[in-house]
Amino acid sequence: MHRTKSMEVLEQQYEGMLREAELNRLKKKALRADRKRLGTSRWASTVAWELARTLGTLRKFFKGPKYAG
């Protein structure tokens, strides 16, 4: 009886470890997906920033000097 009880406990602990490992795998997968999604938006924000910077430079160029006299 005592031996059976300890086997049940060991099986439960093993199943718990398997569930925990599966949860960790799923969390890693979700983090990777988030990083990929963030990479796309990071790229888009970089492009938008570069466009705004270029447009600002062009605007300054066509506006001319502030104090033309």
C-alpha positions in Angstrom: 0.0 0.0 0.0 2.7 2.5 1.0 4.7 1.7 -2.2 1.6 2.2 -4.4 1.0 5.6 -2.8 4.5 6.7 -3.4 4.3 5.6 -7.1 1.1 7.7 -7.5 2.8 10.7 -6.0 5.8 10.3 -8.3 3.5 10.0 -11.3 1.7 13.2 -10.3 5.0 15.0 -9.8 6.2 13.8 -13.2 2.9 14.9 -14.9 3.2 18.3 -13.2 6.8 18.7 -14.5 5.6 17.8 -18.0 2.8 20.4 -17.8 5.3 23.0 -16.6 7.7 22.2 -19.4 4.9 22.5 -22.0 3.8 25.9 -20.5 7.4 27.1 -20.7 7.6 26.0 -24.4 4.3 27.9 -25.1 5.5 31.0 -23.3 8.8 31.0 -25.4 6.8 30.6 -28.6 4.5 33.5 -27.6 7.5 35.7 -26.8 9.1 34.9 -30.2 5.9 35.8 -31.9 5.7 39.1 -30.0 9.3 39.9 -30.9 8.6 39.3 -34.6 5.5 41.6 -34.4 7.5 44.3 -32.6 10.2 44.0 -35.2 7.8 44.9 -37.9 6.4 47.9 -36.1 10.0 49.0 -35.2 10.8 48.9 -38.9 7.7 50.9 -39.7 8.5 53.5 -37.0 12.1 53.8 -38.3 10.9 54.4 -41.8 8.3 57.0 -40.6 11.0 58.7 -38.6 13.4 58.8 -41.6 10.7 60.2 -43.8 9.8 62.9 -41.3 13.4 63.8 -40.9 13.9 64.1 -44.7 10.7 66.1 -45.1 11.9 68.5 -42.4 15.2 69.0 -44.1 13.5 69.7 -47.4 11.1 72.1 -45.8 14.0 74.0 -44.3 15.8 74.1 -47.7 12.8 75.5 -49.6 11.8 77.9 -46.8 15.1 79.8 -47.2 17.0 81.6 -44.6 15.0 83.0 -41.7 16.7 86.4 -41.6 17.0 87.4 -45.3 17.3 90.9 -44.4 
